[in-house]
Amino acid sequence: MSCHGNPAAADRAPDPSTLRQLPPERIYAALTSDVMKVQAQNLTDEEKRRVAEFMSGWPLGSAELGDAKNVLNHCRQIRCRG
């Protein structure tokens, strides 16, 4: 957290509140193959997964759970009355 939340690094490192708005999959991708790959090189894959979940506040795979297409009894078609 020496960068995230540090005003001196704000132009290249989002603050923790911004990270909490990202899905854990995006944070995990940053740790494994994106901008944070070098910083996370000494972490195991399991540790990267846990960091992603901790920073987002959601478990990996939860983004799909909130998608309306995965909710039982959701409306498949919107009909307007007028």
LINMO-V114684 format. One record per residue. SS is DSSP state (hx for helix, st for strand, lp for the rest). PSI is psi in whole degrees, 0 to 359 (* if undefined). D_LAST is the distance of its C-alpha to the last C-alpha in Angstrom with 1 decimal. Layout:
# LINMO-V114684
SS & PSI & D_LAST
SS & PSI & D_LAST
This chain:
# LINMO-V114684
lp & 12 & 54.0
lp & 341 & 56.5
lp & 309 & 54.0
lp & 118 & 50.5
lp & 356 & 50.3
lp & 117 & 53.3
hx & 330 & 52.5
hx & 339 & 55.2
hx & 12 & 53.3
lp & 332 & 49.7
lp & 344 & 49.4
lp & 356 & 50.0
lp & 112 & 49.1
lp & 150 & 45.8
lp & 163 & 46.4
hx & 325 & 45.9
hx & 327 & 42.6
hx & 319 & 41.2
hx & 324 & 42.7
lp & 343 & 40.9
lp & 351 & 37.6
lp & 147 & 38.6
lp & 150 & 38.2
hx & 330 & 41.7
hx & 323 & 41.6
hx & 319 & 41.6
hx & 318 & 44.5
hx & 318 & 46.4
hx & 320 & 46.0
hx & 324 & 47.4
hx & 332 & 50.3
hx & 328 & 51.1
hx & 15 & 50.5
lp & 215 & 49.3
lp & 338 & 50.4
lp & 10 & 51.9
lp & 314 & 53.9
lp & 317 & 57.2
lp & 332 & 56.7
lp & 8 & 55.8
lp & 335 & 58.5
lp & 3 & 60.6
lp & 147 & 57.8
lp & 166 & 57.4
hx & 320 & 54.1
hx & 319 & 53.6
hx & 321 & 54.2
hx & 319 & 51.7
hx & 316 & 49.1
hx & 321 & 49.9
hx & 315 & 49.9
hx & 317 & 46.4
hx & 318 & 45.1
hx & 313 & 46.9
hx & 325 & 45.7
hx & 334 & 42.0
lp & 9 & 42.1
lp & 149 & 40.5
lp & 150 & 42.2
lp & 138 & 42.2
lp & 354 & 39.4
hx & 340 & 37.1
hx & 321 & 34.7
hx & 330 & 33.5
hx & 326 & 33.0
lp & 355 & 30.3
lp & 129 & 28.3
hx & 328 & 25.0
hx & 344 & 26.0
hx & 1 & 29.1
lp & 132 & 27.4
lp & 144 & 27.5
lp & 26 & 24.3
lp & 155 & 22.1
lp & 128 & 18.7
lp & 342 & 19.5
lp & 136 & 16.0
lp & 128 & 12.9
lp & 131 & 9.7
lp & 140 & 6.4
lp & 134 & 3.7
lp & * & 0.0
